[in-house]
Amino acid sequence: MSRENTPTSSASSANSSTAGPAATADRANAGECRHDLQSAAAVLRAKAEGRLPGRRGAQKRPTKVAVTLRYSREVLEYFKGTGEGWQTRMNEALREYVEQHRTA
């Protein structure tokens, strides 16, 4: 017995995970994707939350303050030379200094 291609077998393959971007676009267009930025409902929901679609909202409780500082070239080169995360390491070094020199 030979197996024939039937419309049901090709339809089931179109619904499989190998269907590709077209299937994903179909799901998004059908309103299944909460983050579909083409959806008017998604845009209205984002604006109601006080942010632009596809952008992060404001921090609930800011933990740091943005400032502009000037450092000596040697200090900056040292921390940048430690690789990714150098700003966090610089903050930790300054925090340790403050804790050691804080008056009780």
Backbone torsions as a table, in degrees:
resi	resn	phi	psi	omega
1	MET	NA	128.5	178.4
2	SER	-99.3	150.2	-179.8
3	ARG	-93.6	128.1	-179.9
4	GLU	-100.9	148.8	173.3
5	ASN	-74.1	123.7	178.2
6	THR	-114.5	160.5	179.1
7	PRO	-59.4	-31.0	-179.3
8	THR	-70.1	-34.8	-179.7
9	SER	-70.9	-37.1	178.5
10	SER	-73.3	-31.8	178.0
11	ALA	-68.9	-37.3	-179.8
12	SER	-69.3	-31.6	178.0
13	SER	-71.7	-27.5	178.3
14	ALA	-69.8	-25.7	179.4
15	ASN	-88.8	-4.3	-178.0
16	SER	-75.1	170.7	-178.0
17	SER	-70.3	-11.1	179.1
18	THR	-90.0	7.3	-177.7
19	ALA	-67.4	-23.9	173.7
20	GLY	91.9	-165.2	-174.9
21	PRO	-61.7	-29.0	-178.4
22	ALA	-61.8	-40.6	179.8
23	ALA	-67.4	-38.4	178.3
24	THR	-64.2	-43.1	179.0
25	ALA	-63.4	-38.4	178.6
26	ASP	-62.8	-41.7	178.5
27	ARG	-64.8	-40.3	180.0
28	ALA	-66.8	-40.7	179.6
29	ASN	-69.3	-25.6	179.3
30	ALA	-79.5	-1.6	178.0
31	GLY	85.6	14.0	-179.2
32	GLU	-80.5	-20.9	-175.6
33	CYS	-95.3	116.9	-179.0
34	ARG	-63.4	-28.5	-173.8
35	HIS	-101.6	20.3	179.0
36	ASP	-70.3	110.0	-175.6
37	LEU	-77.0	-9.6	176.7
38	GLN	-84.0	-14.4	-178.1
39	SER	-79.5	131.7	179.1
40	ALA	-62.7	-36.1	179.6
41	ALA	-64.1	-39.0	179.9
42	ALA	-66.1	-40.0	179.8
43	VAL	-66.2	-45.1	179.4
44	LEU	-63.5	-39.4	179.4
45	ARG	-64.0	-42.9	179.6
46	ALA	-64.5	-42.3	179.8
47	LYS	-66.7	-35.0	177.6
48	ALA	-65.9	-29.5	178.4
49	GLU	-82.5	-0.2	177.2
50	GLY	79.0	32.1	179.3
51	ARG	-144.8	166.0	176.3
52	LEU	-83.2	150.6	178.0
53	PRO	-57.6	133.5	179.0
54	GLY	80.8	5.8	-179.5
55	ARG	-115.4	151.5	176.3
56	ARG	-72.3	144.6	176.8
57	GLY	-79.7	179.0	179.4
58	ALA	-68.2	152.2	176.3
59	GLN	-65.6	142.6	178.1
60	LYS	-67.2	-39.7	178.9
61	ARG	-141.8	98.8	-178.6
62	PRO	-57.3	135.7	-177.5
63	THR	-106.9	-12.7	-179.0
64	LYS	-136.1	161.8	-179.5
65	VAL	-117.8	132.0	177.7
66	ALA	-80.3	127.4	178.1
67	VAL	-140.2	165.9	174.3
68	THR	-112.6	125.5	-178.7
69	LEU	-127.3	159.8	173.2
70	ARG	-118.3	126.7	178.2
71	TYR	-115.9	157.1	174.9
72	SER	-67.4	153.9	-177.9
73	ARG	-58.4	-40.3	-177.8
74	GLU	-63.8	-42.3	-179.6
75	VAL	-65.3	-46.5	-178.5
76	LEU	-64.5	-43.7	178.7
77	GLU	-62.3	-38.9	179.1
78	TYR	-60.8	-52.8	-176.4
79	PHE	-67.6	-40.6	177.5
80	LYS	-64.5	-32.1	179.2
81	GLY	-68.2	-15.2	179.1
82	THR	-81.5	-4.2	174.5
83	GLY	96.9	-166.8	-177.9
84	GLU	-58.3	139.2	-177.7
85	GLY	91.8	12.8	-176.3
86	TRP	-63.3	-32.8	-179.6
87	GLN	-68.5	-37.8	177.2
88	THR	-64.9	-42.4	178.1
89	ARG	-64.5	-37.1	177.7
90	MET	-65.2	-41.7	178.0
91	ASN	-62.2	-42.6	179.0
92	GLU	-63.7	-39.7	178.6
93	ALA	-64.2	-42.2	178.7
94	LEU	-68.0	-37.8	177.9
95	ARG	-64.0	-41.9	176.9
96	GLU	-61.2	-42.6	179.1
97	TYR	-59.6	-45.8	-179.1
98	VAL	-61.9	-44.0	-179.4
99	GLU	-64.2	-37.5	-179.7
100	GLN	-72.3	-27.5	-174.4
101	HIS	-109.3	4.8	179.3
102	ARG	-69.8	134.0	178.1
103	THR	-85.3	136.0	-176.8
104	ALA	-81.9	NA	NA
